Amino acid sequence: MGLASGSSEIGVEQVDRSGRDNPGEWLFKWRIQNKTAEPMRCLSVRVPHEKFRSRERVFEPPLAVAVGASVILDMAVFCDEPPETIVENAFLILHIDWRQAHWRLFVRLEIRVGAQGAPDSVTESITIQRVGFSGLS
């Protein structure tokens, strides 16, 4: 799924998920695709939902995404919901440097926990807000 911004677009989709050593811990991989006319840099990412969460991950140096390119972002996530559960309104929130400004990319996810207890994410929508637009940073 992508974000329309004039004739440009940013896409985010899950490409992999694997279990970790601890129950309820998963390694997710998402493809971040830059279809815009300007390069962007991912500064950090977080997943703040109670039932699908992670610590903030800061990229140092920032993760560069060239024009027309994509990168794979991996993130350790905790989700210990019972099989067949659907978690709504989870967000993958990226802090990006793009178009000479800082932005927050809000990727709304639906999490579907399968019969074996493994969660997968489906991108439902993507919105973007300039950092500081509301007077807050």
QUIWOZI-V152254 format. One record per pair of residues at least 12 apart in sequence whose C-alpha atoms are under 8 Angstrom apart, sorted by sequence separation. I is the first residue (numbers start at 1). J is the second residue. If there is no record, write none. Layout:
BEGIN
I J
I J
END
This chain:
BEGIN
1 13
16 28
17 29
44 56
45 57
93 105
94 106
109 121
110 122
15 28
16 29
44 57
45 58
93 106
109 122
110 123
14 28
15 29
16 30
44 58
92 106
93 107
109 123
110 124
14 29
15 30
43 58
44 59
91 106
92 107
108 123
109 124
14 30
15 31
43 59
91 107
92 108
107 123
108 124
109 125
13 30
14 31
42 59
43 60
91 108
92 109
107 124
108 125
12 30
13 31
43 61
44 62
57 75
90 108
91 109
107 125
108 126
12 31
13 32
43 62
89 108
90 109
107 126
11 31
12 32
42 62
43 63
89 109
90 110
106 126
107 127
11 32
12 33
41 62
42 63
54 75
88 109
89 110
90 111
105 126
106 127
10 32
11 33
41 63
42 64
54 76
88 110
105 127
106 128
10 33
11 34
41 64
42 65
54 77
87 110
88 111
105 128
10 34
11 35
40 64
41 65
53 77
54 78
86 110
87 111
104 128
105 129
9 34
10 35
39 64
40 65
52 77
53 78
86 111
87 112
103 128
104 129
9 35
10 36
39 65
40 66
52 78
53 79
86 112
103 129
104 130
8 35
9 36
39 66
40 67
51 78
52 79
85 112
86 113
103 130
104 131
8 36
38 66
39 67
51 79
84 112
85 113
102 130
103 131
7 36
8 37
38 67
51 80
84 113
85 114
101 130
102 131
37 67
47 77
51 81
83 113
84 114
101 131
34 65
36 67
37 68
82 113
83 114
84 115
33 65
34 66
35 67
36 68
81 113
83 115
32 65
34 67
35 68
83 116
84 117
34 68
35 69
83 117
33 68
34 69
52 87
82 117
83 118
33 69
34 70
51 87
81 117
33 70
80 117
32 70
33 71
52 90
31 70
32 71
31 71
32 72
49 89
79 119
31 72
32 73
49 90
30 72
31 73
48 90
49 91
29 72
30 73
47 90
48 91
29 73
30 74
47 91
48 92
29 74
47 92
28 74
29 75
46 92
47 93
27 74
28 75
45 92
46 93
27 75
28 76
45 93
46 94
27 76
28 77
45 94
26 76
27 77
44 94
45 95
25 76
26 77
43 94
44 95
25 77
26 78
42 94
43 95
44 96
25 78
26 79
42 95
43 96
24 78
25 79
42 96
43 97
24 79
25 80
41 96
42 97
24 80
40 96
41 97
23 80
24 81
40 97
41 98
40 98
39 98
40 99
52 111
38 98
39 99
38 99
12 107
19 118
17 120
14 120
14 121
14 122
13 122
14 123
13 123
12 123
1 123
3 125
1 124
2 125
3 126
1 125
2 126
3 127
1 126
END
